[in-house]
Amino acid sequence: QVQLVESGGGLVQPGGSLRLSCKASGIIFSMYTMGWYRQVPGSQRELVATITSISSTYYVDSVKGRFTIARDNIKNTVYLQMDSLKSEDTAVYYCNGQYLRRNYWGQGTQVTVSS
């Protein structure tokens, strides 16, 4: 049974930081491209960042220089370090794992940036 379990969301003030974690089980984690997506009500889910099996990274322009994605293949966990948070970063953040035609999602974790 495949599970992706996110944690680390919450309420933070503008300019603050949060670190999201996603622990995977039931997959050969090291082979998967892992990613973080986000979604606000009424909008499509948006890609935020990805990290491949060889740790190549991609970031959407709006988070470049503020967010950092990393993976720990021993702990089967992918992280998203979010710094200099803005109100427009408020969303539900989802963890994603992809390998060939396999595509798995976590349940999401809410991030709210507000004073």
ABEGO torsion letter per residue (X at the ends): XBBBBBBGBEBBBBGBBBBBBBBBBGBBAAABBBBBBBBBBGBBBBBABBBBAAGBBBBBAAABGABBBBBBAAAGBBBBBBBGBBAAABBBBBBBBBBEABBBBBAEBBBBBBX
